[in-house]
Amino acid sequence: MDRTERFYKIQSLLRQNRSVTMRQMCESLEVSRATVCRDLDYLKDRLGFPVVWDRTVRGYTLSEDGQFGASHELPGFWLNEREIYVLLSMIEITSQLEAGGLLATNIAPIKQRLMQILEQGVGDVSTALQRIKISPIAQRHISSDHFQVVAQSLVARKRLHIDYYARQTDQSVQRTISPQRLIYYRDNWYLDAYCHLREGLRSFSVDAIKAVKLLTDDARAVNEEELAHVFESSYGIFNGPSRQLARLKFTPFRARWVARERWHPNQVSTVLPDGSYQIDVPYGEDWELIQDILKQGADVEVLSPTALRDKIKALTQDMSQIYLSNQ
């Protein structure tokens, strides 16, 4: 029985009995007198639990304005030590991923309380959490103020007016959108939303939002089936519904890694007789898929479609010319 479970047990004993002796607590909890004393001190001093020693009955009781046996509850919800470690780890991971320190600031009191619960008898919790490290690659800065307004609109189900920098065209555009969901993808945040100008679903990079205003108009709701069809049926974050199928063949060497990766939820994978690894990946626009193919170097070949194969061929030739021209 860990300490959190003992707290529950002590509360139950005190609520069920007018008084509980030290011996009864030791026997019920199956721990030493010293352990019970430490638990009682923690309950009283750290958690404000009103347990007192009553000389008249020679036992411990619950006290509130002189009333014994009143109903009391431990503050908040309780988990065992393993569950608290898991929750703290989730908080630590989330705080390293989230934008602008917004979540970390608001969740700090919860984190501190959890660490206080664990601080006795389990070692240095702060040091343990420092062993959880996330190293985002190419993470772009996000305004915490903008992120907060976006999150507020999602909860309140209100529309947003945004000033958005479109990198592909190098232009700033004005849009009124109905946010649907926030997505953390490849170390950056994206907002799936219904664009009222284009009358369709679009994905926006949160870091490219230059200004944002929460509107009073209710957001247009889009069902999950339509969101999944537009944003999840093809490869990448911006591609829309899938229109083509790419067949990629990886060398036996690269297959050691790629065979354990998921490029798309609906990919079809095949291990070939020579140890090569083949996957069929649905996609819409090809620019993100092309980037990931090029990362694999000579360890991947595009088998089909022909248009995608020709694009890769042209790009690799252009790349070669850069280096050949410098010789």
Summary of the structure (lengths in Angstrom):
residues: 327
radius of gyration: 29.0
end to end distance: 71.7
largest distance: 96.8
contacts: 887
relative contact order: 0.07
helix: 42%
strand: 26%
